[in-house]
């Protein structure tokens, strides 16, 4: 088979794509609670929670956006409730 199989491809620290997704979902729960308490979190906080794993970081931002949070942009790097 010449194509990549995302189910078994290893990313950072040998994690599969599904493991990265699961970790991002857990991070989303953690950050959702913090956003409710503080009103917003910075992108650097999201990166810290993702343990500086770029794929998990991007997936976490994606899941936060899907939950209705405003994830900002390069001029306003923060996640907050809408």
Rosetta blueprint (number, residue, H / E / L):
1 X L
2 X L
3 X L
4 X L
5 X L
6 X L
7 X L
8 X L
9 X L
10 X L
11 X L
12 X H
13 X H
14 X H
15 X L
16 X L
17 X H
18 X H
19 X H
20 X H
21 X H
22 X H
23 X H
24 X H
25 X H
26 X H
27 X H
28 X H
29 X H
30 X H
31 X H
32 X H
33 X H
34 X H
35 X H
36 X H
37 X H
38 X H
39 X L
40 X E
41 X E
42 X E
43 X H
44 X H
45 X H
46 X H
47 X H
48 X H
49 X H
50 X L
51 X L
52 X L
53 X L
54 X H
55 X H
56 X H
57 X H
58 X H
59 X H
60 X H
61 X H
62 X H
63 X H
64 X H
65 X H
66 X H
67 X L
68 X L
69 X L
70 X E
71 X L
72 X L
73 X L
74 X L
75 X L
76 X L
77 X L
78 X E
79 X E
80 X E
81 X L
82 X L
